[in-house]
Amino acid sequence: MIEASKNEKALSNLEALCRGELAAVETYNTALSSASLGSFRPQLIQCQRSHQNRVHLLGWRIHLLGGTPPESSGAWGVFAKAVEGAATVIGEKAAISTLEEGEDHGLNQYRTRLAELDADTQDFIRARVLPAQTETHGIARALKLGMSRSPANA
C-alpha cells in the first residue's frame, strides 16, 4: 500500500511537471510566431525543442510508472498567452523577461518536486531533465541580460 501511494505521488508530480513543459512548448511556439521576437529565433527554437524533448521524456517516465501523460498544459497554458500579449503590447523586452521568468519557475518546480519522487525517478530527472531545464533557463537569462545591456534598450 505504501508503494502504491509513493507511485501515485510520483505520478502526480511527473504529470504536473509534464503540464509545465507542455505550457513551455506553447509559450515558445507563441514567441516564435511573434514578429517582434524574430531576432531571437535561433535561441527560441532551441528552447522550444528542448521543452518538447522533455515532454517526451516525462511522458515516457509516466508510462513506465503506469500512468497516462497529460495531453494539455491545463492552467499553465495561460502563461503562453502572457508571452503573446507581452510581445504584442509591451514589446520584445517584456516578452523575453516573461520567458526568463517561466524558465525560472520551471527550474524551481523541478527542484521542489524532486524530493517527492522515487529514487529512480529522481536519478532520471537529475540526469536527463534538470540539465536541459538549466540550459534553457540560462539561454533565456542571457537573452534578458543582453537586452538590458543593449544601448537600444537602455
HELIX and SHEET records of a PDB file:
HELIX    1   1 ILE A    2  SER A   33  1                                  32    
HELIX    2   2 ALA A   35  PHE A   40  5                                   6    
HELIX    3   3 ARG A   41  LEU A   64  1                                  24    
HELIX    4   4 GLY A   74  TRP A   76  5                                   3    
HELIX    5   5 GLY A   77  GLY A   85  1                                   9    
HELIX    6   6 ALA A   86  ILE A   90  3                                   5    
HELIX    7   7 GLU A   92  ARG A  113  1                                  22    
HELIX    8   8 LEU A  114  GLU A  116  5                                   3    
HELIX    9   9 ALA A  119  PHE A  124  1                                   6    
HELIX   10  10 ILE A  125  VAL A  129  3                                   5    
HELIX   11  11 LEU A  130  ARG A  149  1                                  20    
HELIX   12  12 PRO A  151  ASN A  153  5                                   3    
END                                                                             
